[in-house]
Amino acid sequence: MPTLKIATRKSPLALWQSEHVAAQLTRLHHDLTVELVPIVTEGDRILDRSLAAVGGKGLFIKELETALLEKRADLAVHSMKDVPAQLPDGFEIAALLERANPWDAFVSNRYSSLNDLPQQAIVGTSSLRRHAQLIHCRPDLKIIPLRGNVGTRLAKLDGGEYDAIILAAAGLERLGLAERIRQVLPAHQSLPAVGQGIVGVEVLAGSVAAAYLKSLNNQDATDCLTAERAVAFSLGASCTSALAVYATVDQQTLHVSAMAGDLHGHLVRAHIHGLRTDAFELGRDIAQQLKAQNALELMSAHER
């Protein structure tokens, strides 16, 4: 009986995602055994600095890719919003699961929405994308870095360190914590990150594991992510850039919205639509629209 080993981070959300992929694989391939290989990544170990300061979300996947190279695992499961727009040579994303809730969630014990927060309220997030959009909507807010897994972040909120925190709605829902969501932030307040809500499975290019994963792939998620990642790639954006891109499909039409900004709340936006078969080109074109509005200068402002 063939066995596939999944490299995964040890956080409850990462384990949920990996167990979900394992269940889908064994449901479709009855002869298959799937095992999890939990790994603590550098991104999990460094919690006293922002992701922007220590190299970005790619820190969450480097050790998982090493496990693939060293044959300790056959595949790695990621939240695609944590995966850089360009993979290292020799790796490929073999499957993308159907997209879950892509939106950001406003979580607070005292206030029901972003607009209800008092002046100078303290909001926790380490995402530059969220920071830029929050300050655009509410320049009075104090945005304070917030790291750790979902449980750690909620504990800091419950301990009184923040008036509110912003988390991915999909993560809360997957962990059975949907009741903590006070408001799902709309697009004009917090456009999602590239790939937010999409679980992807990475393998070594041409590996046997890839054949098992084809049956898991969702075409809508694939086309949307192709466009979203094309924007990030065309802008040379990293996981630490204040960039948001969100694509949806309507039959054969792909709609793509994008935002780039800085930490002072200066934002530029663009929207495009076209054939879903032209997903990469649409992403490249909307990146040009953003460039024409000085997006590159905005996104690099925090690095100077």
C-alpha positions in Angstrom: 0.0 0.0 0.0 1.6 3.3 -1.1 2.2 6.0 1.6 2.5 9.7 1.3 4.0 11.9 4.0 2.8 15.5 4.4 5.2 18.1 5.8 3.2 20.6 7.9 3.7 23.3 10.5 2.7 22.4 14.0 0.1 25.1 14.5 -3.5 23.9 15.0 -4.6 25.6 11.8 -1.7 24.1 9.7 -2.5 20.7 11.2 -6.2 21.1 10.3 -5.3 22.0 6.7 -2.9 19.0 6.4 -5.5 16.6 7.9 -8.1 18.0 5.5 -5.8 17.3 2.5 -5.0 13.8 3.9 -8.7 13.0 4.3 -9.4 14.2 0.7 -6.6 12.0 -0.6 -7.7 8.9 1.2 -11.3 9.5 0.1 -10.3 9.6 -3.5 -7.5 6.9 -3.4 -8.6 4.0 -1.2 -5.3 2.2 -1.5 -3.3 5.2 -0.1 -2.0 5.8 3.4 -1.2 9.4 4.4 1.0 10.4 7.4 1.8 13.9 8.8 5.3 15.1 9.4 5.0 18.1 11.8 7.8 20.6 11.6 8.6 23.8 13.5 9.5 26.5 11.0 11.7 29.5 11.5 8.6 31.7 11.1 7.1 29.9 14.1 10.2 30.3 16.2 10.7 34.0 15.7 7.8 35.7 17.4 9.4 38.9 18.9 9.7 40.7 15.5 7.4 41.5 12.6 7.5 39.2 9.5 8.6 42.3 7.5 11.7 42.6 9.7 12.8 39.0 9.5 12.2 38.1 5.9 8.5 37.6 5.3 6.1 34.7 5.3 8.5 32.6 3.2 10.0 31.7 6.6 7.0 29.5 7.2 7.7 27.2 4.2 11.5 26.9 3.9 11.9 24.0 6.3 8.9 22.2 4.7 10.6 22.5 1.3 13.8 21.2 2.8 11.9 18.1 4.1 10.7 17.5 0.5 14.3 17.8 -0.9 15.6 15.4 1.8 12.8 12.9 1.1 11.5 13.1 4.6 8.1 14.1 3.1 6.4 13.8 -0.2 4.2 16.9 -0.1 3.8 20.1 1.9 0.5 21.8 2.7 0.4 25.6 2.8 -1.9 28.6 3.1 -1.3 30.1 -0.3 -1.2 33.6 1.2 2.1 32.5 2.9 3.7 31.3 -0.4 6.0 33.7 -2.3 4.8 34.6 -5.9 7.8 32.6 -7.3 8.6 29.1 -6.1 12.2 27.9 -5.9 13.4 25.9 -8.9 12.4 22.2 -8.7 9.1 22.8 -6.8 5.5 23.1 -8.0 2.0 23.6 -6.6 0.3 20.3 -7.6 -3.1 21.1 -6.3 -5.2 24.0 -5.0 -8.3 23.3 -2.9 -11.6 25.1 -3.3 -11.3 28.6 -1.8 -12.7 29.1 1.7 -13.8 32.5 3.1 -11.3 34.9 1.6 -12.1 37.9 3.8 -10.5 39.4 6.9 -12.4 39.2 10.2 -12.7 42.0 12.8 -12.4 40.4 16.3 -13.2 42.3 19.5 -14.6 41.6 22.9 -16.1 45.1 23.2 -16.8 46.5 19.8 -19.0 45.2 17.0 -17.3 46.7 14.0 -14.3 48.7 12.8 -16.4 51.8 12.7 -17.4 51.3 16.3 -13.9 51.5 17.7 -13.2 54.7 19.7 -10.5 57.2 18.7 -7.0 55.9 19.3 -8.1 52.3 19.8 -5.4 49.7 19.7 -5.7 47.2 16.8 -3.4 44.2 16.5 -2.0 42.9 13.1 1.4 42.2 11.7 0.1 42.4 8.1 1.3 45.5 6.2 -1.6 45.0 3.8 -4.1 45.2 6.7 -2.2 48.0 8.3 -2.3 50.2 5.2 -6.0 49.7 4.7 -7.0 50.1 8.3 -5.1 53.4 8.6 -6.7 54.6 5.3 -10.2 54.0 6.9 -9.3 55.1 10.4 -6.1 57.3 10.6 -6.6 57.7 14.3 -6.1 54.0 15.1 -2.9 52.6 16.8 -1.8 49.6 14.8 0.4 47.3 17.0 2.2 44.2 15.8 0.6 40.9 16.6 2.3 37.5 16.0 1.7 33.9 16.9 -0.9 31.3 16.0 -4.6 32.0 16.1 -5.0 30.8 19.7 -2.0 33.0 20.9 -3.5 36.0 19.1 -6.9 35.5 20.7 -5.4 35.1 24.1 -3.6 38.4 23.8 -6.9 40.1 22.8 -8.7 38.4 25.7 -5.8 39.5 28.0 -6.6 43.2 27.2 -3.6 44.0 25.1 -5.8 45.1 22.2 -9.2 46.6 21.6 -9.5 44.5 18.4 -7.5 42.3 16.2 -7.7 41.3 12.5 -7.5 37.7 11.5 -8.3 35.7 8.4 -11.9 34.6 8.6 -11.1 31.2 7.0 -8.7 30.3 9.8 -11.3 31.1 12.5 -13.9 29.1 10.7 -11.7 26.1 10.1 -10.8 26.0 13.8 -14.4 26.2 14.9 -14.0 29.7 16.1 -16.5 31.5 13.8 -18.4 32.9 16.8 -15.4 35.2 17.5 -15.9 37.1 14.3 -17.7 40.3 15.0 -17.5 41.7 11.5 -16.3 40.4 8.1 -14.5 43.4 6.7 -15.8 44.5 3.3 -13.5 45.0 0.3 -13.3 48.8 0.7 -12.0 48.3 4.2 -9.7 45.3 3.8 -9.2 43.7 0.4 -7.7 40.2 0.9 -4.2 39.0 0.4 -3.1 37.1 -2.6 -4.3 33.5 -2.2 -6.1 34.2 1.1 -8.5 31.3 1.9 -6.8 28.9 -0.6 -4.9 25.8 0.6 -2.2 24.6 -1.8 -0.1 21.4 -1.9 3.5 21.7 -2.9 5.7 18.9 -4.3 9.0 18.3 -6.0 8.4 18.9 -9.8 7.6 15.7 -11.6 7.2 13.6 -8.4 5.0 10.6 -8.0 2.9 12.5 -5.4 1.8 15.0 -8.0 -0.2 12.3 -9.8 -2.3 11.6 -6.7 -3.0 15.3 -6.2 -4.5 16.1 -9.7 -7.9 14.9 -8.5 -7.9 17.5 -5.7 -7.3 20.5 -7.8 -10.1 23.2 -8.1 -10.1 25.1 -11.4 -11.8 28.2 -10.0 -9.1 28.5 -7.3 -6.4 27.9 -9.9 -7.5 30.6 -12.2 -8.1 33.1 -9.5 -4.7 32.4 -7.9 -2.9 32.6 -11.2 -4.2 36.1 -11.7 -3.5 37.2 -8.1 0.0 35.8 -8.1 0.7 37.4 -11.5 0.0 40.8 -10.0 2.5 40.2 -7.1 5.1 38.7 -9.5 4.8 41.6 -12.0 5.2 44.2 -9.2 8.1 42.3 -7.6 6.1 42.2 -4.4 7.0 40.1 -1.4 4.8 38.7 1.4 5.8 41.8 3.3 4.4 44.3 0.7 1.2 46.3 1.4 -0.5 44.6 -1.6 -4.0 43.1 -1.8 -5.4 41.2 -4.8 -8.6 39.4 -5.0 -10.0 37.6 -8.0 -13.4 35.9 -8.6 -14.9 33.9 -11.5 -18.3 34.3 -13.1 -18.7 31.5 -15.6 -15.9 32.3 -18.1 -15.2 35.8 -16.8 -12.5 36.6 -14.3 -12.8 39.8 -12.2 -9.6 41.1 -10.4 -9.4 43.9 -7.9 -6.1 45.1 -6.5 -4.8 47.6 -4.0 -1.3 48.8 -3.1 -0.4 51.2 -0.3 1.9 52.4 2.4 1.7 52.5 6.2 0.4 56.0 6.2 -2.8 55.0 4.5 -2.1 56.2 1.0 -3.7 53.7 -1.4 -4.0 53.1 -5.1 -6.6 50.7 -6.6 -7.3 49.1 -9.9 -9.9 46.6 -11.3 -9.9 44.6 -14.5 -12.0 41.8 -16.0 -11.6 39.4 -18.9 -11.6 35.8 -19.9 -10.5 33.4 -17.2 -8.2 31.7 -19.7 -6.2 34.9 -19.8 -5.7 34.9 -16.0 -2.0 35.6 -16.0 -2.3 38.4 -18.6 -5.1 40.0 -16.6 -2.9 40.0 -13.5 0.0 41.4 -15.4 -2.2 44.2 -16.9 -3.7 45.2 -13.5 -0.1 45.4 -12.1 0.6 47.9 -14.9 -2.4 49.9 -13.8 -1.0 50.0 -10.3 2.5 50.9 -11.5 1.0 53.9 -13.4 -0.3 55.1 -10.0 3.1 54.9 -8.3 2.3 51.6 -6.5 6.0 50.6 -6.4 7.0 53.8 -4.6 4.1 53.3 -2.1 4.9 49.7 -1.4 8.6 50.4 -0.8 8.1 53.4 1.4 8.3 51.4 4.7 11.7 50.0 3.6 13.3 53.4 3.4 
